[in-house]
């Protein structure tokens, strides 16, 4: 609906979006019910209160026809076909026609409710394209002129000096209050919808900026990984040659140090290979099929191997196993969250895997001080960290964007008392093989 209102003056088809067209038609239906109720009340007051000689039979026919058209419009909302500009124009055209008929039967230009034509023009300016809006303007102008020449006249004493005791002044007051009320309601809804649209646009801009940031980081990381690959391979070869030297056999401590150096160099090579794999697509170039339980078990085993001092408590409550594709980005995302928990709470971390509906839920908690109150609302934005080092805060930022790429979510919160908790929720349809997803 906000798209229609914000673009209507640019000549764009404002009902190209089905939801916007339905919202616009729904607004007209609601206003038309108010118009039907208002006409019934106005006829009753004019007949009973002021005893004006009105053609009741004809006026009631117009009200009934307007109500029947509104029922038809309600049925139209249940159809799946989009609501077009032509339909909205036709609805306003018939509303103007019904108002003209009622004014024709009740005094024409001397009826204070003739200013309701302005409400129709305002609605057209909000809901329709400029050409259709000018058509409604021309229609109401012609209707006013026609009523001045041909309408049924009856004696409506002006008596302007009597104030609100004058039927004409009282009618003017009711007409003004009705127009003002409907415009306030309508404009308020427009403003709220525009704010929602602006919020959605701001969120989209933020996500776009984050994705661009990730692209630049990926290019930088892949370039650095390529540059580091050669010296790491050279170091691995040199250390391998040293490991066969005779001197190591006479110095067990040096042999132990050399072995540790080889382990760390190979770990660096694995990290570089992971960067190169995840710098391009979400899935690796040669994805392998596995299951949720095997994937998580291997993930925990690898993390524990790289963090021997960590005290990770692992609980797999997933239940019945499900086939998935081994996703390197998913593994790195969980690694980032576990690394943050390890840095915040070396004394203990907890990883729980559950199956909720059609989603894989991974919960990582720690016993640390928790997120700072100023940082918690900014979780997921780059460089939001209390670690005090350059580049801090990128772990959760990258993890959140990986979750979004997999149509999931990442939510951070503080636990009661002490500690923090990060919950990753991913739809299994984004991780399962295509043929398995089709079968399901």
C-alpha positions in Angstrom: 0.0 0.0 0.0 2.8 2.3 0.8 4.3 1.6 -2.6 1.1 2.8 -4.2 0.9 6.0 -2.2 4.6 6.9 -2.6 4.8 6.3 -6.4 1.3 7.4 -7.4 2.5 10.9 -8.5 5.2 9.5 -10.7 2.8 7.8 -13.1 3.9 4.3 -12.1 1.3 1.6 -11.9 0.7 1.7 -8.2 -1.2 -1.6 -8.1 1.5 -3.7 -9.7 2.1 -5.1 -6.3 -0.9 -7.3 -5.4 -0.7 -6.6 -1.7 -0.8 -2.8 -2.3 -3.8 -3.1 -4.6 -5.7 -5.2 -2.0 -4.9 -2.8 0.8 -6.1 0.2 -1.3 -9.3 -1.6 -2.2 -9.8 -2.6 1.5 -9.5 1.0 2.5 -12.2 2.0 0.1 -14.5 -0.7 1.3 -14.1 0.5 4.9 -14.7 4.1 4.0 -17.8 3.1 1.9 -19.3 1.3 4.9 -18.8 4.6 6.8 -20.5 6.4 4.0 -23.5 4.1 4.0 -23.9 4.4 7.7 -23.5 8.2 7.5 -26.1 8.5 4.7 -28.6 6.5 6.7 -28.1 8.7 9.8 -28.3 11.9 7.7 -31.5 10.8 6.1 -33.0 9.9 9.5 -32.0 13.2 11.1 -33.2 15.3 8.2 -36.5 13.5 8.1 -37.2 13.2 11.8 -35.3 16.0 13.3 -35.8 18.8 10.7 -38.8 17.3 8.8 -37.4 18.1 5.4 -39.4 16.9 2.4 -37.0 14.3 1.1 -37.7 11.6 -1.6 -37.0 8.7 0.8 -37.7 5.9 -1.6 -35.2 7.0 -4.1 -32.5 7.9 -1.5 -32.9 4.5 0.2 -32.5 2.8 -3.2 -29.2 4.6 -3.7 -28.0 3.5 -0.2 -28.9 -0.1 -0.9 -27.2 -0.1 -4.2 -24.0 1.4 -2.6 -24.1 -1.3 0.1 -24.6 -4.1 -2.5 -21.6 -2.8 -4.5 -19.6 -2.8 -1.2 -20.5 -6.5 -0.7 -19.3 -7.2 -4.2 -16.0 -5.4 -3.4 -15.6 -7.5 -0.3 -15.9 -10.6 -2.5 -13.4 -9.2 -4.9 -10.8 -9.2 -2.1 -11.0 -13.0 -1.8 -9.9 -13.4 -5.5 -6.2 -14.1 -6.1 -6.0 -11.9 -9.1 -4.2 -8.5 -8.6 -6.3 -5.4 -8.0 -5.6 -3.0 -10.8 -5.7 0.8 -11.1 -8.8 0.5 -13.3 -10.7 -1.2 -10.6 -9.8 1.5 -8.0 -10.8 4.2 -10.5 -14.1 2.4 -11.1 -14.8 2.2 -7.4 -14.2 5.9 -6.9 -16.2 6.7 -10.0 -19.2 4.8 -8.6 -18.7 6.5 -5.2 -18.8 9.9 -6.9 -21.9 8.8 -8.8 -23.7 7.7 -5.6 -22.9 10.9 -3.8 -24.1 12.9 -6.8 -27.4 11.0 -6.9 -28.0 11.6 -3.2 -27.2 15.3 -3.5 -29.4 15.5 -6.6 -32.3 14.2 -4.5 -31.6 16.4 -1.4 -31.0 20.0 -2.5 -27.9 19.9 -4.8 -25.4 22.7 -4.2 -27.5 24.0 -1.3 -26.9 20.7 0.6 -23.9 21.3 3.0 -22.7 17.7 2.3 -21.7 18.7 -1.2 -18.2 19.3 0.1 -17.8 15.6 0.4 -16.7 15.8 -3.2 -13.4 17.1 -1.9 -12.9 13.9 0.1 -13.3 11.9 -3.1 -10.7 14.0 -4.9 -8.3 13.6 -1.9 -8.8 9.8 -2.0 -8.1 9.8 -5.7 -4.9 11.8 -5.2 -3.7 9.3 -2.7 -4.7 6.0 -4.4 -4.6 6.7 -8.2 -2.1 7.8 -10.8 -2.1 11.5 -11.8 -4.2 11.0 -15.0 -6.9 9.1 -13.1 -6.8 11.7 -10.3 -7.5 14.5 -12.8 -10.3 12.5 -14.2 -12.0 12.3 -10.8 -11.4 16.0 -10.3 -13.1 16.7 -13.6 -15.9 14.3 -12.8 -16.6 16.0 -9.4 -16.5 19.5 -11.1 -19.0 18.4 -13.8 -21.2 16.9 -11.1 -21.2 20.1 -9.1 -22.1 22.1 -12.2 -24.8 19.6 -13.2 -26.3 19.7 -9.7 -26.5 23.5 -9.9 -28.6 23.3 -13.0 -30.8 20.2 -12.5 -31.0 19.1 -8.9 -34.2 18.8 -6.8 -34.6 22.0 -4.8 -36.3 22.2 -1.4 -36.6 24.9 1.2 -33.6 24.6 3.5 -33.6 27.8 5.6 -30.1 29.1 6.0 -30.7 31.2 9.2 -27.0 31.9 9.5 -27.5 34.1 12.5 -28.8 31.2 14.6 -25.4 29.4 14.8 -25.7 25.7 15.4 -29.5 26.0 15.6 -29.5 26.5 11.8 -29.9 23.3 9.8 -27.5 24.5 7.2 -24.7 25.4 9.7 -25.3 22.1 11.6 -25.0 20.2 8.3 -21.8 22.1 7.5 -20.4 21.2 10.9 -21.2 17.5 10.4 -19.7 17.5 6.9 -16.5 19.2 8.1 -16.2 16.8 11.0 -16.7 13.8 8.8 -14.2 14.9 6.2 -11.6 15.8 8.8 -12.1 12.6 10.7 -11.7 10.4 7.6 -8.7 12.4 6.4 -7.0 12.1 9.7 -7.6 8.3 9.8 -6.5 7.9 6.3 -3.4 10.2 6.4 -2.4 8.5 9.8 -2.5 5.1 8.1 -0.4 6.5 5.2 2.2 7.9 7.6 2.5 4.7 9.5 2.8 2.7 6.3 5.4 5.1 5.0 7.4 4.7 8.2 7.2 0.9 7.9 8.4 1.2 4.3 11.3 3.5 5.3 12.3 1.1 8.0 12.3 -1.8 5.5 14.3 0.3 3.0 16.8 1.2 5.8 17.1 -2.5 6.7 17.7 -3.4 3.1 20.3 -0.7 2.7 22.1 -1.9 5.8 22.0 -5.5 4.5 23.3 -4.3 1.1 26.1 -2.4 2.8 26.9 -5.4 4.9 27.0 -7.7 1.9 29.3 -5.3 0.0 31.5 -5.2 3.1 31.6 -9.0 3.1 32.5 -9.0 -0.6 35.5 -6.6 0.0 36.5 -8.7 3.0 36.3 -11.9 0.9 38.5 -10.4 -1.8 41.0 -9.2 0.7 41.0 -12.6 2.6 41.3 -14.6 -0.6 44.2 -12.4 -1.8 45.9 -12.8 1.6 45.3 -16.5 1.5 46.9 -16.9 -1.9 49.9 -14.9 -0.7 50.2 -16.9 2.4 49.9 -20.3 0.6 53.4 -20.3 -0.8 55.4 -19.4 2.3 53.4 -21.9 4.4 54.0 -24.6 1.9 57.8 -23.8 1.9 57.8 -23.8 5.7 56.0 -27.2 5.7 58.7 -28.6 3.4 61.6 -27.3 5.4 60.2 -28.6 8.6 59.6 -31.9 7.0 63.3 -32.0 6.0 64.4 -31.1 9.4 62.3 -33.8 11.0 64.6 -36.4 9.3 67.8 -34.9 10.6 70.1 -36.9 12.9 70.3 -34.1 15.4 66.7 -34.4 16.4 67.3 -38.0 17.6 69.8 -36.7 20.1 67.5 -33.8 21.3 64.0 -35.0 22.2 62.9 -31.5 23.3 63.9 -30.0 19.9 62.0 -32.8 18.2 58.9 -32.1 20.2 59.2 -28.4 19.3 59.6 -29.2 15.6 56.6 -31.5 15.7 54.5 -28.7 17.3 55.7 -26.3 14.6 54.6 -28.7 11.9 51.1 -29.1 13.5 50.7 -25.3 13.7 51.9 -24.8 10.1 49.4 -27.4 8.8 46.6 -25.8 10.9 47.5 -22.4 9.2 47.3 -24.2 5.8 43.9 -25.6 6.7 42.7 -22.1 7.7 44.0 -20.7 4.4 42.2 -23.4 2.5 39.0 -22.7 4.3 39.3 -19.0 3.5 39.8 -19.8 -0.2 36.8 -22.2 -0.1 34.4 -19.8 1.6 35.5 -16.6 -0.3 33.5 -17.6 -3.3 30.2 -19.4 -2.8 28.3 -20.5 0.3 29.0 -24.1 -0.3 32.4 -25.6 -1.1 33.4 -26.4 -4.7 33.0 -30.1 -3.9 30.2 -30.4 -1.3 29.8 -33.7 0.4 26.7 -35.3 1.7 26.4 -36.0 5.4 23.9 -35.9 8.3 23.1 -33.3 10.9 24.5 -35.5 13.8 27.7 -36.4 11.9 28.2 -32.9 10.8 27.8 -31.5 14.3 29.9 -34.3 15.9 32.8 -33.7 13.5 32.5 -29.9 14.0 32.8 -30.3 17.8 35.7 -32.7 17.4 37.6 -30.3 15.2 36.9 -27.4 17.5 38.1 -29.3 20.5 41.2 -30.3 18.7 42.1 -26.7 17.9 41.2 -25.6 21.5 42.6 -28.2 23.8 42.2 -26.0 26.8 38.5 -25.4 26.1 35.9 -27.0 28.3 33.1 -27.4 25.8 29.9 -29.2 27.0 28.2 -30.7 23.9 24.6 -31.9 23.9 23.1 -33.3 20.7 19.3 -33.4 21.1 18.5 -33.3 17.4 16.8 -36.7 17.4 16.1 -38.5 14.2 18.9 -37.8 11.8 18.5 -35.7 8.6 20.7 -35.7 5.5 22.3 -32.4 4.7 25.2 -31.0 2.6 28.4 -30.4 4.5 28.6 -26.7 4.5 31.9 -25.1 5.2 30.3 -21.7 5.8 28.0 -23.2 8.4 30.9 -24.8 10.1 32.9 -21.6 10.2 29.9 -19.7 11.5 29.6 -22.0 14.5 33.3 -21.9 14.9 33.1 -18.1 15.2 30.4 -18.2 17.8 32.3 -20.9 19.8 35.5 -18.9 19.6 33.7 -15.8 21.0 32.3 -18.0 23.8 35.8 -19.4 24.5 37.3 -15.9 24.7 34.6 -14.6 27.0 34.6 -17.7 29.2 37.6 -20.1 29.0 36.2 -21.9 32.1 33.3 -23.4 30.2 31.2 -23.3 27.1 28.0 -25.2 26.1 26.7 -26.2 22.7 23.2 -27.6 22.3 21.7 -28.9 19.0 18.0 -29.3 18.8 15.3 -29.9 16.1 12.4 -27.5 16.3 9.8 -27.9 13.5 11.6 -27.8 10.2 14.6 -25.9 11.6 18.0 -26.8 13.0 18.6 -24.8 16.2 22.2 -24.4 17.5 22.6 -22.7 20.9 26.0 -21.6 22.2 26.2 -20.3 25.8 29.1 -19.3 28.1 29.7 -18.3 31.7 31.4 -15.0 30.9 30.3 -11.4 31.7 27.8 -11.4 28.9 27.3 -8.7 26.2 27.6 -5.1 27.2 24.3 -3.2 27.3 25.5 -0.8 24.6 26.8 -3.6 22.4 23.8 -6.0 22.6 21.5 -3.9 20.3 24.3 -3.6 17.8 25.0 -7.3 17.5 25.5 -8.2 13.8 27.1 -4.9 12.8 30.8 -4.9 12.0 33.4 -3.7 14.5 31.0 -3.8 17.4 33.2 -5.3 20.1 34.5 -4.7 23.6 37.7 -6.6 23.0 39.6 -3.4 22.3 41.6 -4.7 19.3 41.4 -3.7 15.6 38.9 -5.7 13.6 37.0 -6.9 16.6 33.4 -7.8 16.3 33.6 -9.3 12.8 33.0 -12.9 14.0 29.3 -12.4 14.8 28.9 -10.0 11.9 30.0 -12.7 9.4 28.0 -15.4 11.3 24.8 -13.3 11.1 25.2 -12.8 7.4 25.9 -16.5 6.8 22.7 -17.3 8.7 20.8 -14.8 6.5 22.2 -16.3 3.4 20.8 -19.7 4.5 17.4 -18.0 5.2 18.0 -18.3 9.0 18.6 -16.1 11.9 21.1 -15.4 14.7 20.0 -13.9 18.0 22.2 -12.9 20.9 21.1 -12.4 24.4 22.4 -12.3 28.0 21.5 -15.1 30.4 19.9 -14.4 33.8 22.6 -13.8 36.3 25.8 -14.4 34.3 26.8 -15.4 30.8 25.6 -14.9 27.2 23.7 -17.0 24.7 23.7 -17.1 20.9 21.0 -19.0 19.1 21.3 -19.9 15.4 18.1 -21.1 13.7 18.4 -22.5 10.2 15.7 -24.1 8.0 16.7 -27.6 7.1 15.4 -27.0 3.5 18.4 -24.7 3.0 20.9 -27.5 4.0 19.3 -30.7 2.7 20.2 -32.1 -0.8 17.9 -31.0 -3.5 16.5 -34.4 -4.2 15.8 -35.0 -0.5 14.1 -31.6 -0.3 11.9 -32.4 -3.3 10.9 -35.8 -1.7 10.0 -34.1 1.5 
